[in-house]
Amino acid sequence: MADHDYHWTDHVRMAAVFALLPAMAFIGPLTAILGLAIVLFALPEDESSNGNPTGTA
């Protein structure tokens, strides 16, 4: 009977992995985009990037 229980748990695990594959493929790029957005918005801007030339009289 124990082998029968392990058999079904293996099937449930495989079904869960196959069901979550699209989610796993979506989460990877999503975390990369969110990380990039956080870095771009959290870092302070340089004062030289405001469009004005620097070092001119």
N, C-alpha and C positions, 0 to 999 in steps of 0.2 A: 504494500500500500504506500510506503514511503516513496518508492520510485515513481508511482503515479502522481503524487503530489509535486515532486520535483519537475516532472514532465510538464505539468500545467503552469508552474511558476516560470519555467523557461519560456513557454509560449507567451505568457503575459509580459515578461521582460522584453522579448523580441518585438511584440506588438507595440509596447510603449516606445521603444527606440525608433521604430519605423514611423510611428505617429508623430514623434517629436523631431524628426529629421528636418522638416521645413522650418520649424521654430528655431532649431539650432543654426540653420543656414541663415536665418533672418537676424538672429541675435548677434552674430559676429560682425557683420557690416554695421549694424545699428550701434553697437558699442564703439566701433571705430569712429563713426560720424559724431556720436555724442561726445566722445573724448576730444575730438578735434574742435567741436563747437565750444566746449568748456575751455579749452586752452586758448582759443582765439578771443573769446569774450572775457575771460578772466585775466589775461595778461594785460598790463597797462600799455597804452600806446606810447611809442617814442615821440618826443616833442618834435623831432626832425621830420616826422611823417605827416605833418599837417599841410604840406603842399608849398610852404614858403621855403625859398632857398636859404641855406644857412651859410654863414661865413662871408656874407657880402656886406659891403659898407653902404 
